[in-house]
Amino acid sequence: METPPEFKYYLDPVSGSYEKVFAGSDRETLGSAVSFFDGEGDLKGFDVAVIGVKEGVNSPGNKGCAEAPDFIRKNLYGLSMVENPVSITDLGNVKGSSAKDKLVALKEICESLFAANVIPLVLGGSQDLTIALADALSSQKQKWSFTCIDAKIDYSDSDEDFNSENFIGRLLSENYNMISSVTVMGIQKYLCSASQLKFLENNYYSVIRLGEIKGDEIKSVEPYLRDADMISLDVSSVKGSDMPAQKGAMPNGLFADEICQLAWYAGLSDRLKAFGVFELNPINDNELSAGVSLASQIIWHFIEGVSKRYKDYPVRDIESYSIFIVHLDDYETDIRFFNNQVNGRWWVEVPSDEGMSVISCTEEDYVKATNNEIPEKWIFSLKKSAYKSAIKNNNLSDIDEK
């Protein structure tokens, strides 16, 4: 697919200058393998397209995040090349005289990338830019799933001016009919209001608190990332001592290795179509540029994940996996599980608005089912789609008490 002619009006090309940050030859850097957009070319064959958006006007108290894209590039491209082949193009920075102009341009750029099966990797800028990714996904006329990694819930039911701290309300209202599921991951409850949590609960959106990701528990959230079509990452989800380049100093949060692990899981997902890193403020970074360095390493892990994709479901037919049917005596129902025995991944069939659908799960979900314990994801999906009548004898009223 030829690069759309409007790209030259939407994008400012960037140079390939970077600082090598490891011992080795220049030929071994990630930057040496990146194709830098010069106004012409072909999108065909690329796996990932890097797009910078130097915009922070809608980020209260954090307008310095507009400087992040070029700071990230300078460090990112000096990291080593990932082991498996991955084709990357850097399209440059989005042009526009206003934040609205840049949102429109980013949306149209992403639509072209989706059509070419290229993953937009957006370097923000403020997190409200996620709106452009959402609108571009909805334009594909297929339902999609959204995951937000953040310490807070960027939602408000008041009449505040639109900004990066309330963008989720607009994202959901404008794309409501196209979004199949929403997960907000890494929240710190003391930073969230009761009304925000109630809003997510009432709409059957999944909430994963910070404590549910720490240590070995991080493996349990991989299925949520595997099911995401788009992931928006706010760097304030990371502990301030690990990520100084953010608004304020967060004493709690994800550790550096944990956020890199989540980014790796995200890249590994065969379903993921877009990934964005937002709210990084180089002006607030320490003298060692630790925040910018970590942001670069987060993105590096995402790219490595992309390079190691298994071509699993939905690329592969789910019926081609090993199938395990578990009968739950207490609920008089059967649940089908699917397992890729090569990599150990699991999926489960759940009720949905369209009848039955397949979502990712863990082996622990399967083991619980064999012990006559219905998986939480199954209950959640059932309640969300109001499919109680699908269960024989309609005995779901007992589920929460068993």
N, C-alpha and C positions, 0 to 999 in steps of 0.2 A: 504493500500500500504506500503510494507516494505521500510525502508529508503534505498536508493540506496547505494551500497557498496562504491562508490567513495566519498560519503560524508565524510568518515573518513580521506580522503586525502585532501579534500577541506576545511575542517573546524577545527578550534581549539575550543573545548568546553570551556565554561566559568563556573565559580562557581556561585552559587545563592546568593552571599553576597550582602547585600544592607543595607541602613539605613532607618529605619521607620521614616516617617516625619509627623505622625499624632498620636493623642492619641487614643489608642486602642490596641487590642491584635495582636500578630504577625500573627495569623491565618486569620486576616482581610486584610492583605496586598496583593497587586497584585502579588508580588513575590511568595507568598505561593501557588498560584494557577498555577504557571508556571512550565512546564516540561522542564528540562535542558538536552539537547542532550549530550550523552556520547559516541557517536560513533555507537550506535545501536538503534533499535527501529522501530516504525511504524508511518508513517505520517497520517494514517487514523484517522479521528475524530477531527483533529485540525482545528481551524478556522484561526489562525494567526501564522506565523513563524517569529520570530525576527532574523535578520541576521546583524551582525556588519561587517563593512568593514573599517579597519584601514589604510586608504590610502589618502594622501593629496598631492602627488607629482605633480598632474596636476591642483592644485589650486593656481594660482599666488598670492603670498603674504599671503597665508592662509594655509600653510602646517600643522599648528597645529590642523587643523580639523581632522587629522588622529587619534587624541587621543579621539575623541568624543564618540565612541560607549560605552566604559566601564564607562565613566563618566555619560552618560545618564542612563545606566542600574542601577547604584548604587542608583540613585535618583528615577527613574521610578518604580522600584520594591518595593520601600518603600512607595509608594502611596497606597491609599485604593483600595480594590477590586471593580470592577464595579458591579453595581446592578444585571444585567442580566447575566446568565452564558455565558462565552466565553472561548474556549479552546485555550491556548497559549503554544507554544513550543519555546524555545530559542536555536537556532542551534549553537550559538557561533560566532566566527569571521572567516572571509574568509582568508585562507592561500594563499601565493603566493610570489615569490621573486621579482615580478615587478607589476606595475599597470596593465599591459596587462594580466598577469597571473590571477590577481584577477578579472578582467572583464570577462575573459573566465569562471572562476570557478563560479562567481555569476550568469552568464547567465545559466549555466547548472543546478545549484541549483534551480533557479527560474523555469526552464522548468519542473523539477520534482515536484515542489510545485504546479504549475498550473495543472499538470496532476492529482494531488491529491485534487484539489479544495481548496488549502490552500493559504491564502494571504501572500505574502512576505512583511514584514515590515522592510525596510532596514534603518539601522542607519549608515549614512556616517560620515566621509569621504566627498570627494569632489563630486560635482554635476554631473560631467561627468560620474559617475557610473550609471546614469540613462540610459546610452546606453545599459548596460547589461539587464536591465528590458525590454527595448524596443525590443531588439533582441530576448529575450525569448518569449515575447508576439507574435511577428511576426512568430516565429517557430510553433505557434499553428494553423497557416493557417486560421485565422479569422481576419477580419478587426477590428481595435481598435482605441480608442479615447484617446488623450493625453492632460493633463492639467499641466501647469507649474506655480507655485506660486513664483513670483520673483519680485524684484524691477527693474531689468534690463532685457534686451533681450539678451540671451547668444548665439548670432549669429554673424558671421562675414563672409563677402564674400572675404576676403583677404587670403593670403597663410600662415597665422600664424600657429605655431605649435598647435596641438590639446590640448585643456585644458578645464577647467570647465566654461570658459567665452565664448566659441564658440562651445560647444558640440551640440547645437541644429541643426546646419548645417549638421553634420555627422549623427545625429539621424534621421533626415528627409530624407536625401539622401539614407541611407541604408534601410530605412523602408517605403519609399514613397508610394509604392503600397499597403501597409497594413494599413496605417493610414487613418481613415475616417474623423477625425477632430482634430484640435489643438486649444487650448485656452491658452493664456498667461495672467495671472491674477495678479493684484497688481502692475503693472509697474508704475514708476515715470517718466514722459515724459522727464524731463530734464536730465535723465540718459540714454536716448535712442537716437540713431542717426536717422536722417531722412531716411537713407537707410535701417536701420533695420525695421522701421515702414512700409516702402514701401514694403519690402520683405513680411511681414506678410499680408499686404493688398492685394498684387498681388496674393497671394496664398489662399486667403479667409480664413486665420486663424484669430480667434477671439482675440481681444485685450481688456482687461478690466483694466482701469486705477485705481489707488489707490482711487481716489475720488468717484468712482462708487461702492465702497465696504463699505465706512464709514457709521456708524450709522445704521439706519433702512434699508439703501440700501443693506446691506449685504444679506438680504433675496432674493434679485433679482438675485444673482449669484449662489444660491443653485442649480438651474437646470443644470448649467455647470458642477458642481461637481458630480451631480447625473448621468450625461452622460459619465463621465470619466472612462476609463478602467485602467488608470495609472495616478498617481499624483506625481510630483516631487516638493518638497518644499525646497527652499533656505531660510535659516533663516534670511538672510539680507533683506528679504521683511518686516521684523518687525522693528519697531522704535528702535533705538539704546539704548534709555533709558530703554526700556522694554527687549531688547535682547542685552546685552553687549558682549556676547560671539560670536562675529562675526568680520569679516575683516572690519576695519574702524568703524567709528561712524556715523550711518545714523540718521540724525535729524528728518526725516519723515519716515513714514511707517505704517504698520498695528499695532494696539495696541494688547497687550497680549490677551485680551478677544476675539478680532476679529479673530486672527489666530487660537485660540482654537475652535471658532465657525466653521471656515472653515474646520478644521480637523474633527470635529464632523459630519458636512455635508458629508465629504468624506467617513468616515467610514459607515455612514448610507446608502450609495449608494449600491444597490443590484448588481450593474454592476461592481463596482471597484474590480480590481484583484491585484493591487500592489500599495504600498505607500512608499515613501522614504523621509527622512529628512536629508538634507545635509548642509555642510559648517559651522556647529557649531564648534567654536574654544574655547575650555575650557581655553586655555592659556590666552586669552584676556578677560576672564570673570572677574567680580568684586569680591570683597572679600566675598560677600554673595552667590556667585555662582548662581546669579539670572538667567543668560542665560541658564545654564544647567537645572535649575529648570523649566524654562518655556518650554524648549524643551521636558522635561519629561511630563509636563502637556499637551502639544500639542499631544503627542503620547497617553497619557491616554484618551484624548477626542476622538481621532481616534478609539481606542479600544472600548470605550463606544458606539460610533456610530455603530461599527460592531455588538455589542451585542444587539442593538435595531433595527436591520434591519426589514423591513416590509415584505420582500419577494414580493416586487412590481415588475412591469415590469423592466427587461425582464424575471424575474422568472415566473411571472404571465402573462397569455395571455392578451394582450392589449384590445382585443374585449370583455373581461369580465367586463370592467369598464363601468361606465355611459358614453354614447357617445352623444356629442352635435355637430350638424352640423350647421355651420354658413354660410349663403350666403352673399357674399359681392357684392352689386349691382354695385358699381363703376368698379369692375374688372370682373364681371360676372363669378365668381368662388365660389365653396364651400370649406370650410376648416373644417376638422374633429378634434375635441378636445376630449380628454378622461380625466375622472376625477375619482380618488379614493375618494369616499365620506367619507371614514373612517378617512383618514389622510389629506385630502385636497390637495393632489398632483395632478398636471395637466401635460398632454402631448399633443402634436400637431403633426399631420401628415404633412410632408413636402416633396417636390420633392427631389430626390437624384439620384445618378448615377445608382441606381438599380431600379428606378421607383418612389416609395414612401417609406419613412421610418418614424419612430416615434422618436421624440426627446422630452426631458423634456421642460416644460415652466412654466410660472406662471399664476395664476388666472387673473392677470392684462392683460396678452396677450389675454385671452379669452374675457374679458370685452371690450378691444379695438376692437376686431373683431366684437363684437355685435354692436359696434358703427361705423361699416363700415371702420375701420382702419386696414389695413393688418399688422399682426405682423412682427416686424423686423427680427425675426429668420426665418420666412417663406420667406421673400424677400431675405435674405442672402443665404439661402439654394437654392433658385431658381436660383439666379445669379451664385452661385458656380457650380451648375450642368448644367448650360446652358439649362435650361428647359423652356425657354420663350414660346416655341410653345405649352406647356401644358395648357397655359391660353387662353381661348376663345378670339378671335379677336386680340390677340397679342398686348394688350394695356398696357403692362408693362412700356412703356416709360413714362407714366404719374405718376408712383408710387412715385418717389422721389419728385414730385412737389406737391402732395396732402397733 
